[in-house]
């Protein structure tokens, strides 16, 4: 598991991010993404945070001890060219968090790609990183000033050395912004495949009838325009799994967060990998997976032995050393 970006407020509070669109070519695929967290707010206080240092190393951060504000302030240090974070999205990032009263480092990643944090940043989370990062482009470096009431509710944190009046300063490199849901061109459903309907947030519902197919089948319901998924990639997905003739047995939508999986033999059932390899980021696919490419004659939790499975999968992003 990747190291989480934490704010030392009530032990460890995780942070996450998302992407959006305006007149940048990188935004084209993100044009249908909903901006759910408004937009970041600048301020004179965050503008006083100075950041320096070489790429691939933890940056040097300087500010006057006791820095604070009456609002969350975000300052763009360097702006990237990727899509914007919009909220309710998975992001990958590097960060350093510092005590705004003393300048002491609270927590950080290495800024060399070995322990980047990868997580969901949602509206309604506390601290409100969704607002702090909303509108920030992938590839950007930003400074974020969290006043005491936003960083730890003005309660401080003795274990972390945070007094009740201490702000928290973050410097964050936004490495990747992933989609909220599948986006692209809708495709006509193939005859004989289950029917999929989608809620406004993209969560699918599935109906099926008749006998399960005996062979593996996959169909593209939304055709994305992103990178092509390859074996060995680490993919970011939303998915729903259903037993043919039965009920839903798992869903990242129902669990409240996208997931990340490596496409490696032995890590996932063969049919799931087969459904993804060669697909484009932004796509939604539906796969019917017979027992031989699923769990076979072995029951798995609520999945009976010899079950045919249905998966509806949104491909939100893919990462590979080769890309």
N, C-alpha and C positions, 0 to 999 in steps of 0.2 A: 504494500500500500504506500502511496506517495505521502510525504509529509504534509500535514495540513497547515495552512496559514492560520495562525492563531492570534487573537488579541488577548492580552493578559488582563482580563477584566473580572471574570467570575470563574477563574481557573483556566479555561481554554475555550474560546468562542471561535468557531470556524468562519471563514470568509469565502466567497465565491463570486463569479461574474457572468456577463452575457453580451450579445451583439445586435446591431441595429443598422440603419441605412440613411444615407444622404447622397450627395453628388460625387461619390468616389466609386471607381470601377469595382473595388473590392466589396461594395455594398450590394451589388446587383442581386446576389443570391439571398441576401438578408432583407430584401425590401418588404417582405410580408411578415417580418418578425415584429411583434408588438412591443412598443416601448412601455414597459410596466413600471419603471422606477424614476420617471421624470428625467432630469439631467443634472449632472454634477454642478456644484456651486463653487465659484472661485472666491477668493478673499485676500485681503491685505496681509493676514497673518501667515497663511500657507505660502504666500509669495516670498516670505522671508526665509524659507527653508532652502538651504543650498545643498546640492548633491553633486558629488564628483567621484572619480575612480574609473579604472579601466574595465572594459567589457570582460565578463567571465569571472569577476571578483565582487565580493560584497562591497557596495558603495559606501563612501564616506558621507555622512549626513551631518550638517551643521545648522544650528538654530540657537536662538537665545533661550537659556533655561527659563522655564516658566511660561513658555509660549502656550497660548490658548485662544479661544474664540467663543462666541455664543451660538455658533452653527458649525456643521461639518463643512470643511473647506478642502477643495481639491485643486492642486496646481499641476498643470502639464509641464513636465521637465523636458521630455522629448516626445514628439507625436509620431506614432506609427502610421502605416498605410493600410492596415487591415480593417475589417468590419468593426463597427462599434458594438460595445456591450449595451444591451437593452434591458436586461433583468431576467430573472428566472432561467438562467443559462449556466451550463458548466463552463468553467474557464481553467486555464493552466497559468500559473504565475510564479514569480520569485518575489520575495519580500524581506524587508527588515522592519521591525517594530521597535520603537524607542520610547522611553519615559520622557514626556514633554517637559517635565519639571526639572529633571536631573541630567537628561541626555544619555542615560544608561540604556544599553541594548537589552530588550526583553526577549526577543526571539528573532530568528532569521533562517532563511534557506541559504544555500551556498552560492547562488547566482551563476552556477556553471552547468546547470542542466541535470545534475545528479539527484537532486531532491526537490524539484519543483513541486509546488502544491497544485493539486487538480481537484476541483470541487464545485458544488453547485452554490451559486449566489442568488438568493431569492428575495423578493419583496417581503417585508414584514420581519426579516431577521434583525436581531440586535447583537452587535452594532450594525448600523444601517450601511453596510458596504455596497448594497444595491444602488442606493442613491449616490454614494461617494464615487462609484465607478461608472454610473450610467452615462453613456455618450463617449466614453473613453475608447479609443481605437486599439485593436490588436497591434502589438509591437510598440506600444507607448510605455514610457516611464512616467509615473506620477508620484507626487507627494500628497498624502492625505493627513489632515489634522482633525483628530477626534477629540473634542472638548470632553471634560470629565463626565458630564451628564450623558453623553452619547457613548463614551468608551466603557464606562463601568457604572453608570447610573449615579455618579457622584458618591459612590460608596467606597472607592479605592479597592486595593487588593494587597493586603499585608504580605502575603507570600511572594508576590511579584515585586514588592517594593513600591507599589503605586499608592500615593496618598490620595485622600478624597478629592483634592483639588488638582491632581495631576492629569494632564492630557496625555494622549498617545499619538505619536507621529509614525506614520507608515511611509515607506518608499516601496512602490510596487512596480514590477515589470510585468506587463500583461503579455504573456507569451502566446496564448491561443484563446480564441473566443469560439465556442461551439453553438450550433443551432439550438433553438428551443424545441423545434419539431420539424418534420419533413416539410420541405418547400420545393416547388417545381411545377411541372406540368402534369395535371391529372390524366391518368390513362384509363381507358375502358377496361372494366373487369373481364377476365377471361371466363368463358362458359364453364360451368361446373365447379368453379372455385367458390369458397364461402364469400358472403357479402359483408363488406366493411362500411360502417358509417362512422363519422368523426365528430366529436364534440368541438366547440369553438377553440379549445386549447390544444386540439389535435389528438386527444385520447380516443383510441378506436373502440368501437363495439363490433362484435362479430356474430353473424348468424350463419348456420349451416344446415343442410338437409341431405337426406339420402345416405348412401353407403360411402365410407371413406375410400379414396383412391388407393390403389395398391402400390403406386409408384410415387416417388418424390415429385412434387410440382412447386414451382415458384412463379409468381406473377408480380410485375411492377405496377403499383397503384398510383404512385407519384414519382415522376422521373426527375431526379435532381441533376444539378449541373456542376457538382464539385469533383473532388479527386476520386479516383477509382480505388476501391477497397481491394487490398491484396493479402494473400496468406502471410501471416506473421505480423500484420498491423495490429496496433492497439486501437480499437474502435470505441466510439462513444455512441450510445444507443438509447432509445426508448423502445420498449417491447411489451407485448401482451402474449401470453401463452395459454392455449385452450386445448383440452382433450376433445378430439372429434367425438361428438355425441354426448359430451359431458360439459364440465364447467371450466372456468378460468382457474388455472393453478398457480399462475405467477404473473406479475405485471409491475414493471418499473413505474408506470403511471400511478398505479394504486399505492406503490411504496413511497411515492413522493419525490423521486429523484432519478435522473438518467443513470446509466451504469457504464463502466468501461471494462472491456474484455480484451485479452489478447487472442487473436485468431490462430491458435496453436492446437494441433492434434492432441487429444487427451484432455484439453481444458474445457472444451465444449462438445456437445453431441455433433456428430458429423453433418447432419442435415442443417443445423443452424449455421455452421461455417459455410456449407455449400450455398446456402441462401444469400450470403453476404458477399463472397468473393466475386469480383467483377462488377459489383454495383457501384453507383455514384453516390457521394455524399449529398444529402438533401433528399434522397429517395425514400419512399415507403414501399416495402415489399411484403407480400403475404406468401408464406411457405406452408405447404402440407407435407409433413414428414412422417413416413411410414415407420413402423417399429424398428426395422433393420437399420435405419439411420437416426433413430432416436434412442430410447432406453431399452429396446428389445423386449425380452421376456422377463425382465426384472422390474418389479414395481419400484417407483421412486416417489416417496411421500404420498401425495394425493393422486399421483398418476398411476393407474392400474398397469399391470404387465400387459405387453403387446398392444399398447395404445398408439393410435395415430394422432400426431400433434399438429396444431395450427399455431403459427407464430405470425403476428403482425409486427414489423420492425421498422422504426424510423432511424435512419443513419444520420447522426448529428455531427460526426467528425471522424477523422482517421489520422493516426500518427504512425510514422515509420521512419527509421533511420535513413531509408532510401529516398525519402521525400524531402 
